[in-house]
Amino acid sequence: MTTNLPPNVKPGPNEKDYRVLFFSELLGCRVCETRRDFRLGKLSDLVFRIAEPYPEAVGIFLNHGWGRPTELIPWDRVVRIEKGAIFVQPPPDGEQYPPFQDQPGWLLLEEHLMGRDILDMDGRRIETVNDVHLLESKGRMILIHVDVSFNGFLRKWGLGWLHLVKDRLISWKYVQPLSIEDAVASDKVSLSVTRKQIQELPPEDLADALEELSGEEQQAVFSALDSEKAAETLLDAEPRAQRQLVAPLHKERARAILSEMSVAQLADLFSVLPLDDRNDLVSLLPKEMADRTMAILSEHEAQAGVLMGTQFLAMPKETKVADALARVRGSKLDQDLVSYVYVAAADNVLQGVVDLRDLVMAGPEATLGEIMTAPVVSAELDDLKDDLAELFVRYHFRMLPVVDPTDHLLGVVLYSDIMKGVTTRVRP
């Protein structure tokens, strides 16, 4: 008996308080009344009610065929389940259980799940549902996994004893049917993690969650992320999870995710990947970005000129606050890149810096020259990564401008690019 339970399911302190079983082991079982061991029929399906976090059994569906009416035996009438037989209490009134009448939110395992293709959020087929994993405890039964291994197929045909491969279970948290009408028509099942739900989670929390999931679940959740969220989550994941997430990526998906990363972030990611995976991903980058990334990887200590990005906001000191705010809103830059507005002369010589918070609080008619901070703490092209880390530790900036020897503004380096995994000490 497998005991692969979801972490938040706590059926009882003793193993006797629960058991896990597969739907294929129940399908076709005799259903008998306890009072006289009278056989009512065979289990045709199990009916579940969609609920959070896991669907719960509503009843046993009996389809007698030959024009005879169907029956629904409520789950609270089930007395015990034995090998090959399920024993139920007799109907409370009358000689027969009521006919089955479908209800909104009800799910039939055989009709709506078994044999259905699982699709990811982009509509690609991942696996087929070959069995359904159930937990019975204290008179209740819930649906906890679907099994996409070949073993489920074997169990359905009475060959489960072969157990040729390891069961591959995907948590119900990540699988749901389409509407019942769609399920009947399309034979498809979709991943349940919606883009809207998952985009609201912080990337560091998603990274932690992905590290706890099995391979199928991990890929299921990661496939539901848009490119930007996937990049952020991948960078926050531990190296082992990074390798697992990168390995199965298709080229177009990988290219889209990599395009959301800076050169420094790419170098950090590539540094933990196997050589073959690294080379495959480097080949997807534009040549200039690939060269800069490989320069970081090939040097023991990277310099600011390689690590910097060239997207930032720079405006003349005569710019009014209202106009500057309008340009910030219209820039469409990532939040990290609008932490500061740099004040530069016509020849791009750096003159000062304005923190976004000061910009928001200033009067609309004030100029940037009136509210800027000068001189500006900056990095030079040949400053090493350790030098940049020291500046971030000392001054707590969110990004640093990079200038040439004549103070021409060339680019910026971000705190997140330099400080991830870096431990530095400020020299006295």
C-alpha positions as CSV (number, residue, x, y, z in Angstrom):
1,M,0.0,0.0,0.0
2,T,1.4,3.4,-1.0
3,T,1.4,6.2,1.5
4,N,2.2,9.1,-0.8
5,L,-0.1,11.7,0.8
6,P,-0.2,15.4,0.2
7,P,1.6,17.3,3.0
8,N,-1.5,19.1,4.2
9,V,-3.6,15.9,4.5
10,K,-3.5,14.5,8.0
11,P,-5.8,11.5,8.1
12,G,-5.0,10.4,11.6
13,P,-2.2,9.4,13.9
14,N,-2.2,5.7,13.0
15,E,-1.9,4.0,9.7
16,K,-5.2,2.1,10.5
17,D,-7.0,5.4,10.5
18,Y,-6.7,5.7,6.7
19,R,-5.8,3.9,3.5
20,V,-4.9,5.0,0.0
21,L,-6.2,3.1,-3.0
22,F,-6.6,3.5,-6.8
23,F,-9.9,4.0,-8.6
24,S,-9.1,1.2,-10.9
25,E,-9.2,-1.2,-7.9
26,L,-12.8,-0.2,-7.2
27,L,-14.1,0.0,-10.8
28,G,-16.3,-3.0,-11.5
29,C,-16.4,-4.1,-7.8
30,R,-19.6,-5.8,-6.5
31,V,-21.8,-3.4,-4.5
32,C,-23.7,-5.3,-1.8
33,E,-26.2,-4.5,1.0
34,T,-25.0,-5.5,4.4
35,R,-28.3,-6.7,5.9
36,R,-28.6,-9.7,3.5
37,D,-25.4,-9.6,1.5
38,F,-27.6,-8.8,-1.5
39,R,-25.7,-7.8,-4.6
40,L,-27.0,-4.5,-6.0
41,G,-24.7,-4.4,-9.0
42,K,-21.3,-3.3,-10.0
43,L,-19.6,0.1,-9.4
44,S,-19.7,1.9,-12.7
45,D,-18.2,5.1,-11.5
46,L,-17.5,7.2,-8.4
47,V,-19.1,10.7,-8.0
48,F,-17.0,13.5,-6.4
49,R,-17.9,17.0,-5.6
50,I,-15.3,19.6,-6.6
51,A,-14.1,21.3,-3.4
52,E,-10.9,22.9,-2.0
53,P,-8.3,21.6,-1.5
54,Y,-9.4,18.2,-2.7
55,P,-12.7,16.8,-4.2
56,E,-14.7,14.6,-1.8
57,A,-16.7,11.5,-2.7
58,V,-20.5,12.1,-3.0
59,G,-21.6,8.6,-3.9
60,I,-21.4,5.4,-5.9
61,F,-22.8,5.4,-9.4
62,L,-24.5,2.1,-10.5
63,N,-25.4,1.8,-14.2
64,H,-27.3,-1.5,-14.6
65,G,-27.8,-1.1,-18.4
66,W,-30.5,-2.9,-20.3
67,G,-32.9,0.0,-19.8
68,R,-32.9,-0.3,-16.0
69,P,-32.6,3.0,-14.1
70,T,-29.3,4.1,-12.7
71,E,-28.8,4.4,-8.9
72,L,-26.7,6.8,-6.8
73,I,-25.7,5.4,-3.4
74,P,-24.7,8.3,-1.1
75,W,-21.2,7.9,0.3
76,D,-22.4,8.2,3.8
77,R,-24.2,4.8,3.3
78,V,-20.9,3.0,2.6
79,V,-20.0,0.7,5.5
80,R,-16.8,-0.9,4.3
81,I,-14.6,-1.6,1.3
82,E,-13.1,-5.0,0.9
83,K,-11.1,-6.5,-2.0
84,G,-13.6,-7.0,-4.8
85,A,-16.6,-5.7,-2.9
86,I,-18.1,-2.6,-1.4
87,F,-20.8,-3.0,1.4
88,V,-23.5,-0.4,1.8
89,Q,-26.4,0.1,4.1
90,P,-29.8,-0.5,2.5
91,P,-31.9,2.5,1.3
92,P,-33.4,4.3,4.3
93,D,-36.8,4.3,2.6
94,G,-38.1,2.1,-0.2
95,E,-36.5,-0.7,-2.1
96,Q,-34.1,1.2,-4.3
97,Y,-31.7,4.1,-4.2
98,P,-32.6,7.2,-6.1
99,P,-31.6,7.5,-9.8
100,F,-28.4,9.4,-10.6
101,Q,-29.1,13.1,-11.4
102,D,-26.0,15.1,-12.3
103,Q,-25.4,18.3,-10.2
104,P,-23.2,21.4,-10.9
105,G,-19.7,20.8,-9.6
106,W,-19.9,17.0,-9.7
107,L,-17.1,15.0,-11.2
108,L,-17.4,11.3,-12.4
109,L,-13.9,9.7,-12.3
110,E,-14.4,7.2,-15.1
111,E,-16.4,9.5,-17.4
112,H,-14.5,12.8,-16.9
113,L,-10.9,11.8,-15.9
114,M,-9.8,8.3,-16.8
115,G,-7.9,8.2,-20.1
116,R,-8.0,12.0,-20.6
117,D,-5.0,14.0,-21.9
118,I,-3.5,16.5,-19.5
119,L,-2.6,19.8,-21.2
120,D,-0.3,22.5,-19.9
121,M,-1.4,26.1,-19.9
122,D,-0.3,26.6,-23.5
123,G,-2.3,23.7,-24.8
124,R,0.5,21.1,-25.2
125,R,-0.2,17.5,-24.2
126,I,1.9,16.4,-21.2
127,E,0.5,13.0,-20.1
128,T,-2.6,10.8,-20.0
129,V,-4.6,10.1,-16.8
130,N,-4.4,6.4,-16.4
131,D,-5.7,6.2,-12.8
132,V,-6.9,8.2,-9.9
133,H,-5.3,8.1,-6.4
134,L,-7.8,8.2,-3.5
135,L,-7.6,8.6,0.3
136,E,-10.2,7.0,2.5
137,S,-10.3,8.1,6.1
138,K,-13.0,8.0,8.8
139,G,-15.9,7.6,6.5
140,R,-14.7,10.1,3.9
141,M,-12.9,9.7,0.6
142,I,-11.0,12.4,-1.2
143,L,-9.2,12.6,-4.5
144,I,-5.5,13.4,-4.0
145,H,-3.6,12.6,-7.2
146,V,-3.9,11.4,-10.8
147,D,-1.5,8.7,-11.9
148,V,0.0,9.2,-15.4
149,S,2.2,6.1,-15.3
150,F,1.6,2.9,-17.3
151,N,0.8,1.1,-14.1
152,G,-2.6,2.7,-14.0
153,F,-3.4,1.3,-17.4
154,L,-2.3,-2.2,-16.2
155,R,-4.4,-1.9,-13.0
156,K,-7.5,-1.1,-15.0
157,W,-7.1,-4.4,-16.9
158,G,-6.3,-6.5,-13.8
159,L,-2.6,-6.6,-14.4
160,G,-1.5,-4.3,-11.6
161,W,0.6,-7.0,-10.1
162,L,3.1,-6.5,-12.9
163,H,3.9,-3.0,-11.7
164,L,6.4,-2.4,-14.5
165,V,7.4,1.2,-13.6
166,K,7.2,3.6,-10.7
167,D,3.8,5.3,-10.2
168,R,3.9,8.9,-11.4
169,L,1.5,10.9,-9.3
170,I,0.5,14.5,-10.0
171,S,-1.2,16.3,-7.2
172,W,-4.9,17.3,-7.7
173,K,-3.8,20.9,-6.7
174,Y,-2.4,21.2,-10.2
175,V,-5.0,19.3,-12.3
176,Q,-8.6,20.0,-12.9
177,P,-11.2,19.1,-15.5
178,L,-12.5,21.6,-17.9
179,S,-16.3,22.2,-17.6
180,I,-18.1,18.9,-17.7
181,E,-19.5,19.7,-21.1
182,D,-16.0,20.4,-22.4
183,A,-14.6,17.3,-20.8
184,V,-17.2,15.1,-22.5
185,A,-16.6,16.7,-25.9
186,S,-12.9,17.2,-25.9
187,D,-11.3,14.4,-23.8
188,K,-9.0,17.0,-22.3
189,V,-7.9,18.0,-18.8
190,S,-6.1,21.2,-18.0
191,L,-3.6,22.3,-15.4
192,S,-5.5,24.1,-12.7
193,V,-3.0,26.8,-11.7
194,T,-4.3,29.8,-13.6
195,R,-2.0,32.4,-14.8
196,K,-3.8,35.1,-12.8
197,Q,-3.4,33.1,-9.5
198,I,0.2,32.3,-10.1
199,Q,1.3,35.7,-11.2
200,E,0.2,37.2,-7.9
201,L,2.7,35.0,-5.9
202,P,6.1,36.5,-5.1
203,P,8.9,34.8,-7.2
204,E,10.8,33.7,-4.1
205,D,7.7,31.9,-2.8
206,L,7.2,30.2,-6.1
207,A,10.8,29.2,-6.2
208,D,10.4,27.6,-2.7
209,A,7.3,25.8,-3.8
210,L,8.9,24.5,-7.0
211,E,11.8,23.0,-5.0
212,E,9.3,20.9,-3.0
213,L,7.4,19.5,-6.0
214,S,8.1,16.3,-8.0
215,G,9.2,16.6,-11.6
216,E,5.8,16.5,-13.2
217,E,4.3,18.9,-10.7
218,Q,7.3,21.2,-11.0
219,Q,7.1,21.4,-14.8
220,A,3.3,21.8,-14.6
221,V,3.5,24.9,-12.4
222,F,6.5,26.4,-14.2
223,S,4.7,26.1,-17.6
224,A,1.9,28.2,-16.2
225,L,4.2,31.2,-15.7
226,D,4.6,33.9,-18.2
227,S,8.2,34.6,-19.4
228,E,8.9,37.4,-17.0
229,K,7.6,35.6,-13.9
230,A,9.4,32.4,-15.0
231,A,12.7,34.3,-15.3
232,E,12.3,35.9,-11.8
233,T,11.3,32.5,-10.3
234,L,14.2,30.7,-12.0
235,L,16.7,33.2,-10.6
236,D,15.4,32.8,-7.1
237,A,15.5,29.0,-7.2
238,E,18.3,26.9,-5.8
239,P,20.8,25.5,-8.3
240,R,19.3,22.0,-8.2
241,A,15.9,23.3,-9.1
242,Q,17.3,25.6,-11.7
243,R,18.9,22.6,-13.5
244,Q,15.6,20.7,-13.3
245,L,13.6,23.6,-14.7
246,V,15.9,24.4,-17.5
247,A,16.6,20.9,-18.9
248,P,13.2,20.2,-20.5
249,L,12.5,23.8,-21.9
250,H,11.7,24.1,-25.6
251,K,13.8,26.6,-27.6
252,E,11.2,29.3,-28.0
253,R,10.1,29.1,-24.3
254,A,13.7,29.2,-23.2
255,R,14.5,32.1,-25.5
256,A,11.5,34.1,-24.1
257,I,12.6,33.5,-20.5
258,L,16.2,34.4,-21.1
259,S,15.2,37.6,-22.8
260,E,13.8,38.8,-19.4
261,M,17.3,38.5,-17.8
262,S,20.2,40.8,-17.6
263,V,23.7,39.7,-18.6
264,A,24.8,39.3,-15.0
265,Q,21.7,37.2,-14.2
266,L,22.4,35.0,-17.2
267,A,25.9,34.5,-16.1
268,D,24.7,33.5,-12.6
269,L,22.3,31.0,-14.0
270,F,24.7,29.5,-16.6
271,S,27.3,29.0,-13.9
272,V,25.3,26.3,-12.2
273,L,24.2,24.5,-15.4
274,P,25.8,21.4,-17.0
275,L,28.0,22.4,-20.0
276,D,25.6,21.0,-22.6
277,D,22.6,22.9,-21.2
278,R,24.7,26.1,-20.9
279,N,25.8,25.9,-24.6
280,D,22.3,25.2,-25.8
281,L,21.0,28.3,-24.0
282,V,23.9,30.5,-25.0
283,S,23.1,29.7,-28.6
284,L,19.6,31.2,-28.1
285,L,21.0,34.6,-27.1
286,P,21.8,37.6,-29.4
287,K,25.5,37.5,-30.2
288,E,26.3,40.7,-28.3
289,M,24.6,39.4,-25.1
290,A,26.1,35.9,-25.5
291,D,29.6,37.4,-25.8
292,R,29.1,39.5,-22.7
293,T,27.7,36.6,-20.7
294,M,30.5,34.3,-21.7
295,A,33.0,37.1,-20.8
296,I,31.7,37.1,-17.3
297,L,31.8,33.3,-17.1
298,S,35.3,33.1,-18.4
299,E,36.8,35.8,-16.1
300,H,37.5,35.2,-12.5
301,E,36.2,38.6,-11.6
302,A,33.9,40.5,-14.0
303,Q,34.1,44.2,-14.5
304,A,31.3,46.8,-14.4
305,G,31.5,47.4,-18.1
306,V,30.4,43.8,-18.7
307,L,27.9,43.6,-15.9
308,M,26.1,46.9,-16.6
309,G,22.8,47.3,-18.5
310,T,22.0,50.2,-20.8
311,Q,18.4,50.9,-19.8
312,F,17.9,53.8,-17.4
313,L,16.3,57.2,-17.1
314,A,18.4,60.3,-17.7
315,M,17.0,63.9,-18.1
316,P,18.4,67.4,-18.2
317,K,18.4,69.4,-14.9
318,E,15.9,71.9,-16.4
319,T,13.2,69.2,-16.6
320,K,10.2,70.0,-14.4
321,V,9.0,67.4,-11.9
322,A,5.7,67.0,-13.6
323,D,7.3,66.3,-16.9
324,A,9.8,63.9,-15.3
325,L,7.0,61.9,-13.7
326,A,5.2,61.7,-17.0
327,R,8.3,60.3,-18.6
328,V,8.7,57.8,-15.8
329,R,5.1,56.5,-16.3
330,G,5.5,56.3,-20.0
331,S,8.9,54.6,-20.0
332,K,7.6,51.0,-19.5
333,L,10.8,50.1,-17.8
334,D,10.9,47.5,-15.1
335,Q,10.4,48.8,-11.6
336,D,14.1,48.2,-10.7
337,L,15.2,50.5,-13.5
338,V,13.1,53.5,-12.3
339,S,14.4,53.7,-8.8
340,Y,16.4,56.8,-9.8
341,V,16.3,59.5,-12.4
342,Y,19.8,60.5,-13.4
343,V,20.4,64.2,-14.2
344,A,22.8,64.5,-17.2
345,A,23.9,67.4,-19.4
346,A,23.4,67.4,-23.2
347,D,26.7,65.5,-23.7
348,N,25.5,62.9,-21.2
349,V,27.8,64.0,-18.4
350,L,26.4,62.9,-15.1
351,Q,25.5,65.9,-12.9
352,G,23.2,64.5,-10.2
353,V,20.6,61.9,-9.2
354,V,17.0,62.1,-8.0
355,D,15.4,59.3,-5.9
356,L,12.0,58.3,-7.2
357,R,10.5,58.9,-3.8
358,D,11.9,62.5,-3.7
359,L,10.5,63.0,-7.2
360,V,7.0,62.0,-6.2
361,M,7.0,64.2,-3.1
362,A,8.4,67.4,-4.9
363,G,6.2,70.1,-6.3
364,P,5.2,69.7,-10.0
365,E,6.9,73.0,-11.1
366,A,10.2,72.3,-9.4
367,T,13.1,71.3,-11.6
368,L,15.4,68.2,-11.3
369,G,18.3,70.5,-10.8
370,E,16.7,71.9,-7.7
371,I,16.0,68.6,-6.0
372,M,18.9,66.4,-7.3
373,T,21.7,65.0,-5.1
374,A,25.2,65.8,-6.2
375,P,27.9,64.6,-6.5
376,V,26.8,61.1,-7.4
377,V,28.3,57.9,-6.1
378,S,29.2,56.0,-9.3
379,A,31.2,53.0,-10.6
380,E,33.8,53.0,-13.3
381,L,34.0,50.6,-16.3
382,D,36.9,48.6,-14.8
383,D,35.5,48.3,-11.3
384,L,35.3,44.6,-10.3
385,K,32.2,42.8,-9.1
386,D,33.6,42.8,-5.6
387,D,34.1,46.6,-5.8
388,L,30.5,47.0,-6.8
389,A,29.3,44.8,-4.0
390,E,31.2,46.9,-1.5
391,L,29.5,50.0,-2.8
392,F,26.1,48.5,-2.5
393,V,26.8,47.3,1.0
394,R,28.2,50.7,2.1
395,Y,25.6,53.0,0.5
396,H,22.5,50.8,0.2
397,F,21.6,51.9,-3.3
398,R,19.3,50.0,-5.5
399,M,21.4,50.6,-8.5
400,L,24.7,52.4,-9.4
401,P,25.5,54.4,-12.5
402,V,28.6,53.5,-14.5
403,V,30.7,56.3,-15.9
404,D,33.9,56.7,-18.0
405,P,36.9,58.7,-16.7
406,T,35.2,62.0,-17.9
407,D,31.9,61.2,-16.1
408,H,29.9,60.3,-19.2
409,L,26.9,58.1,-18.1
410,L,27.3,54.7,-19.8
411,G,25.0,52.4,-18.0
412,V,23.8,51.0,-14.6
413,V,24.3,48.0,-12.5
414,L,21.5,46.6,-10.4
415,Y,21.7,45.5,-6.7
416,S,19.9,42.3,-7.6
417,D,22.5,41.4,-10.3
418,I,25.5,41.9,-8.1
419,M,24.4,40.9,-4.6
420,K,22.7,37.6,-5.1
421,G,24.7,35.1,-3.2
422,V,27.5,37.6,-2.5
423,T,28.8,38.1,1.0
424,T,31.0,41.2,1.4
425,R,32.7,43.1,4.1
426,V,33.3,46.8,3.9
427,R,37.0,47.6,4.1
428,P,37.9,50.0,7.0
